[in-house]
Amino acid sequence: MPAVAAEPVGPVCAGPTADELDPGALTRLASELESDDLARSIARTYLRMLDARLTRAASALECRDEIAAMDVLLSLRVSSATVGLVRLEAAVLCVIDAVRRGEADLARERGASMLGLAPSARHALRSHLDRPAPLAPA
């Protein structure tokens, strides 16, 4: 009878989440800040910075600079969660997992997958921001 491993073998990373965007995230942010305008401003700033941040992450991963990669990845994870981009956040977590495990090739591969999610994430957040309704109840 074969032995059963006590821990999962290989990298642990959840599959892609079903939803691109959690609209409740911006609603919660607007409520916490007591400002719909400020929450929208934070989301727009996120969108303006997204490509540069993804490029910095990819460059750091390519150069195998774990410190620079983790710096941008951790910030990107938190900000993605803040604006509600759950699929992109999950992808960032997968890259972080690979970096922490010291699996540089896997981290670069997952980083490329993360880059591929950016257009749909951007579209989902922009569409949500373009709605005229307030994010938080008045």
C-alpha positions in Angstrom: 0.0 0.0 0.0 1.5 3.4 -1.1 2.3 6.0 1.6 0.2 9.1 1.7 2.0 12.4 1.8 1.3 14.5 4.9 1.7 17.7 2.9 0.7 18.6 -0.7 3.4 17.9 -3.2 4.4 20.8 -5.4 3.3 24.4 -5.3 0.0 25.3 -3.6 -2.1 27.7 -5.6 -5.8 28.0 -5.8 -7.4 27.9 -9.2 -8.9 31.0 -10.8 -11.8 32.5 -9.0 -15.2 32.6 -10.7 -15.7 36.4 -10.4 -13.5 39.1 -11.8 -14.7 41.8 -9.5 -16.2 42.0 -6.0 -18.3 45.1 -6.3 -18.8 45.1 -2.6 -15.1 45.9 -2.0 -15.5 49.5 -3.3 -18.8 49.8 -1.5 -17.0 48.9 1.7 -14.1 51.2 1.0 -16.5 54.1 0.3 -18.3 53.4 3.5 -15.1 53.2 5.5 -13.8 56.4 4.0 -17.3 58.0 4.2 -16.7 59.2 0.6 -17.8 57.7 -2.7 -15.6 60.2 -4.5 -12.5 59.2 -2.6 -13.1 55.5 -3.1 -13.5 56.1 -6.9 -10.3 58.2 -6.9 -8.4 55.4 -5.2 -9.7 52.9 -7.8 -8.8 55.3 -10.7 -5.3 55.7 -9.3 -5.0 51.9 -9.1 -5.9 51.7 -12.8 -3.4 54.4 -13.8 -0.6 52.6 -11.9 -1.5 49.0 -12.8 0.5 48.6 -16.0 3.7 50.1 -14.4 3.3 47.9 -11.4 2.8 44.8 -13.5 5.9 45.7 -15.6 8.0 46.2 -12.5 6.9 42.9 -11.1 7.6 41.1 -14.4 11.0 42.8 -14.6 11.9 41.8 -11.1 10.8 38.2 -11.6 12.8 38.0 -14.8 16.0 39.3 -13.0 15.3 37.0 -10.2 15.2 39.9 -7.8 13.0 38.4 -5.1 13.1 41.5 -2.8 11.9 43.9 -5.6 9.4 41.3 -6.8 7.9 40.9 -3.4 7.8 44.6 -2.8 5.6 45.2 -5.8 3.6 42.0 -5.5 2.6 42.5 -1.9 1.5 46.1 -2.7 -0.4 44.9 -5.8 -2.1 42.1 -3.8 -3.4 44.5 -1.2 -4.5 47.2 -3.6 -6.2 44.6 -5.9 -8.2 43.4 -2.9 -9.0 47.0 -1.9 -10.6 47.7 -5.2 -12.2 44.3 -5.5 -10.3 42.7 -8.3 -10.5 39.2 -6.8 -9.2 37.2 -9.8 -6.1 39.4 -10.2 -5.5 39.3 -6.5 -5.6 35.5 -6.6 -3.1 35.5 -9.5 -0.8 37.8 -7.5 -1.1 35.4 -4.5 0.0 32.5 -6.8 3.1 34.5 -7.9 3.9 35.4 -4.3 3.6 31.7 -3.3 6.1 30.7 -6.0 8.6 33.4 -5.0 8.3 32.4 -1.3 9.0 28.8 -2.3 12.1 29.9 -4.2 10.7 28.6 -7.5 11.8 31.4 -9.9 10.8 29.7 -13.1 7.3 29.0 -11.8 7.1 32.6 -10.4 7.9 34.0 -13.9 5.3 31.6 -15.5 2.7 32.7 -13.0 3.7 36.3 -13.5 3.0 36.0 -17.2 -0.4 34.6 -16.3 -1.0 37.5 -14.0 -0.2 39.9 -16.8 -2.7 38.2 -19.0 -5.5 38.9 -16.5 -4.9 42.7 -16.5 -7.1 43.6 -19.5 -10.2 41.9 -18.2 -9.5 43.2 -14.6 -9.1 46.7 -16.0 -12.3 46.4 -18.0 -14.3 45.1 -15.0 -13.2 47.9 -12.7 -13.7 50.6 -15.3 -17.2 49.3 -16.0 -18.0 49.3 -12.3 -16.7 52.9 -11.9 -18.7 54.1 -14.9 -22.0 53.3 -13.3 -23.7 56.4 -12.1 -25.0 55.0 -8.8 -23.0 55.8 -5.7 -20.7 53.0 -4.3 -21.9 53.4 -0.7 -25.4 54.1 0.5 -26.0 57.8 1.4 
